[in-house]
Amino acid sequence: MAPVRWTALVTSYVRANDGRRLAVNLSGDQSGEPVVFLHGTPGSRLRPLPREQVLEELGIWLISFDRPGYGRSDRLQSRTVADVAQDVAAIADSLGLDTFAVIGRSGGGPHALACAALLPDRVTRAAAMMSLAPWRAAGLEWFDGMADSNVLAYRTAADEPDLLIRHLIEAAGEINADPVSHVAVISPEMPEVDRRIVADANVRALLAQNFAEALRYSADGWIDDVLAFCSPWGFDVSSIKRPVLLWHGERDVFSPVAHSEWLASKIRGAHVMIQPNDAHFGALEAVGDVLSWLLSDPALASRPSQDAALTH
């Protein structure tokens, strides 16, 4: 593979093993610890991410990319959660990285766990923030505590996938016309702590930019994520041997906290951080602490949570 010319905060492209194009952005300290960021659903490589200055102070080189079908990355039809591992490996190869950490937020959580399970010789540590558990996980009431909109989406994905596709195509069109509209649509289901966070104009702008880029060309990535979550993931979370941190806001209604509790019962030695006063969007403020945990230097892991300020 020809070497890729990388410039911070500028989109570059990597070819997956099957020739698909993956859109990648880099930020932070290029000489620092490499961390691959797995975005939410729907989401993109762009936002919300920690500020460049924060990443440099932490000594992190953050590698973010659009999953297939999102933003500027080519689609991989019928993909599973497990398929992300080979795309992450291809990106790491293009950067000359033997090892790296991974962090996934919301819909990125299962994908971060896939990397930990399937790339055990390359992933040093993995963090999954507000992750879902595998579909129909034994012993878990999968929908308990989940917002009605997500219950409907996942049940439709499992029972009537063609209907889900039509629904998400329509929703993506509305978001493209008005990127802030998605925040407005889900706001009534949020607990008060989440509504306070997204009431901030800067946060709303970051989320709008993220959604707009994710769905720039199509709803394909969103569709494929939801279908993948409601299908066999392609790996067993209990096979993960690398250190894992599971972070969750106890008041989350989009990915209920019971999902991380179930994952903790299956991933041997998992570190669990359940925040009683946080919900789904609390992760935007906690990401700095989680990034610190991913670092190998214990002195850096004690940095305060205010380092989690987002890129504006």
FENDA-V789774 format. One record per residue. N is the residue number from 1. RES is the residue in one letter. D_LAST is the distance of its C-alpha to the last C-alpha in Angstrom with 2 decimals. Layout:
# FENDA-V789774
N,RES,D_LAST / N,RES,D_LAST
This chain:
# FENDA-V789774
1,M,34.46 / 2,A,33.36 / 3,P,30.67 / 4,V,27.12 / 5,R,25.40 / 6,W,21.96 / 7,T,19.13 / 8,A,15.78 / 9,L,12.96 / 10,V,15.81 / 11,T,17.54 / 12,S,21.05 / 13,Y,23.80 / 14,V,26.24 / 15,R,29.50 / 16,A,30.39 / 17,N,34.00 / 18,D,35.13 / 19,G,33.54 / 20,R,30.52 / 21,R,27.35 / 22,L,24.24 / 23,A,20.82 / 24,V,19.06 / 25,N,15.90 / 26,L,15.92 / 27,S,13.57 / 28,G,14.51 / 29,D,18.06 / 30,Q,20.47 / 31,S,23.35 / 32,G,22.02 / 33,E,22.85 / 34,P,22.00 / 35,V,20.37 / 36,V,20.23 / 37,F,17.66 / 38,L,19.22 / 39,H,16.99 / 40,G,18.09 / 41,T,20.36 / 42,P,19.40 / 43,G,16.49 / 44,S,15.47 / 45,R,14.50 / 46,L,10.95 / 47,R,8.87 / 48,P,8.30 / 49,L,8.85 / 50,P,8.99 / 51,R,7.41 / 52,E,9.89 / 53,Q,11.60 / 54,V,12.30 / 55,L,13.79 / 56,E,15.83 / 57,E,17.09 / 58,L,18.15 / 59,G,19.74 / 60,I,18.29 / 61,W,18.18 / 62,L,16.21 / 63,I,17.79 / 64,S,16.43 / 65,F,18.50 / 66,D,19.40 / 67,R,22.46 / 68,P,25.43 / 69,G,25.29 / 70,Y,21.52 / 71,G,19.48 / 72,R,21.35 / 73,S,23.54 / 74,D,27.19 / 75,R,28.65 / 76,L,31.01 / 77,Q,33.23 / 78,S,34.62 / 79,R,32.34 / 80,T,32.54 / 81,V,30.04 / 82,A,32.00 / 83,D,31.40 / 84,V,27.88 / 85,A,29.51 / 86,Q,31.10 / 87,D,27.96 / 88,V,26.16 / 89,A,29.31 / 90,A,29.30 / 91,I,25.77 / 92,A,26.77 / 93,D,29.98 / 94,S,28.25 / 95,L,26.40 / 96,G,29.65 / 97,L,28.54 / 98,D,31.39 / 99,T,29.47 / 100,F,25.94 / 101,A,24.36 / 102,V,22.72 / 103,I,20.34 / 104,G,20.21 / 105,R,18.45 / 106,S,20.51 / 107,G,22.14 / 108,G,21.25 / 109,G,23.41 / 110,P,26.75 / 111,H,25.70 / 112,A,24.84 / 113,L,28.26 / 114,A,29.88 / 115,C,28.76 / 116,A,30.16 / 117,A,33.38 / 118,L,33.98 / 119,L,32.74 / 120,P,34.31 / 121,D,35.11 / 122,R,31.59 / 123,V,29.23 / 124,T,29.32 / 125,R,27.48 / 126,A,25.73 / 127,A,23.47 / 128,A,23.42 / 129,M,21.26 / 130,M,22.76 / 131,S,24.96 / 132,L,27.78 / 133,A,31.27 / 134,P,33.53 / 135,W,35.09 / 136,R,38.27 / 137,A,37.95 / 138,A,41.30 / 139,G,41.33 / 140,L,38.01 / 141,E,37.92 / 142,W,35.01 / 143,F,34.19 / 144,D,34.86 / 145,G,32.08 / 146,M,30.07 / 147,A,28.73 / 148,D,31.15 / 149,S,28.80 / 150,N,28.34 / 151,V,32.04 / 152,L,32.95 / 153,A,30.74 / 154,Y,32.07 / 155,R,35.62 / 156,T,35.55 / 157,A,34.25 / 158,A,37.19 / 159,D,39.85 / 160,E,38.99 / 161,P,36.50 / 162,D,37.33 / 163,L,36.40 / 164,L,33.06 / 165,I,32.38 / 166,R,33.25 / 167,H,31.12 / 168,L,27.93 / 169,I,28.57 / 170,E,28.86 / 171,A,25.73 / 172,A,23.73 / 173,G,25.18 / 174,E,24.06 / 175,I,20.45 / 176,N,20.54 / 177,A,21.95 / 178,D,19.36 / 179,P,16.42 / 180,V,15.76 / 181,S,19.44 / 182,H,19.23 / 183,V,17.40 / 184,A,20.14 / 185,V,22.83 / 186,I,22.21 / 187,S,21.35 / 188,P,25.10 / 189,E,25.73 / 190,M,23.09 / 191,P,24.37 / 192,E,23.34 / 193,V,21.06 / 194,D,18.88 / 195,R,19.09 / 196,R,17.80 / 197,I,14.61 / 198,V,13.95 / 199,A,15.09 / 200,D,11.84 / 201,A,10.46 / 202,N,6.72 / 203,V,8.21 / 204,R,10.54 / 205,A,8.38 / 206,L,6.95 / 207,L,10.65 / 208,A,12.00 / 209,Q,10.55 / 210,N,11.89 / 211,F,15.18 / 212,A,15.65 / 213,E,15.52 / 214,A,17.64 / 215,L,20.26 / 216,R,20.10 / 217,Y,23.77 / 218,S,25.32 / 219,A,25.35 / 220,D,27.11 / 221,G,24.65 / 222,W,24.32 / 223,I,28.10 / 224,D,28.84 / 225,D,26.65 / 226,V,28.41 / 227,L,31.79 / 228,A,31.25 / 229,F,30.45 / 230,C,33.69 / 231,S,35.79 / 232,P,37.01 / 233,W,34.14 / 234,G,36.34 / 235,F,36.33 / 236,D,37.41 / 237,V,34.84 / 238,S,37.77 / 239,S,38.14 / 240,I,34.97 / 241,K,36.07 / 242,R,32.88 / 243,P,31.13 / 244,V,28.90 / 245,L,26.58 / 246,L,26.34 / 247,W,23.69 / 248,H,24.02 / 249,G,23.45 / 250,E,26.99 / 251,R,26.14 / 252,D,24.50 / 253,V,26.22 / 254,F,24.65 / 255,S,25.70 / 256,P,28.31 / 257,V,28.66 / 258,A,32.18 / 259,H,30.82 / 260,S,29.44 / 261,E,32.67 / 262,W,34.68 / 263,L,32.80 / 264,A,33.44 / 265,S,37.12 / 266,K,37.27 / 267,I,35.22 / 268,R,37.39 / 269,G,35.84 / 270,A,32.42 / 271,H,30.31 / 272,V,29.25 / 273,M,26.67 / 274,I,27.08 / 275,Q,25.13 / 276,P,27.32 / 277,N,24.83 / 278,D,21.98 / 279,A,21.80 / 280,H,19.86 / 281,F,16.26 / 282,G,17.00 / 283,A,16.29 / 284,L,12.52 / 285,E,13.46 / 286,A,16.36 / 287,V,15.12 / 288,G,15.22 / 289,D,18.85 / 290,V,19.71 / 291,L,18.49 / 292,S,20.63 / 293,W,23.55 / 294,L,23.41 / 295,L,24.18 / 296,S,27.85 / 297,D,27.84 / 298,P,28.64 / 299,A,27.57 / 300,L,23.93 / 301,A,24.23 / 302,S,24.63 / 303,R,21.24 / 304,P,19.99 / 305,S,17.62 / 306,Q,15.16 / 307,D,13.99 / 308,A,12.27 / 309,A,8.97 / 310,L,6.22 / 311,T,3.79 / 312,H,0.00
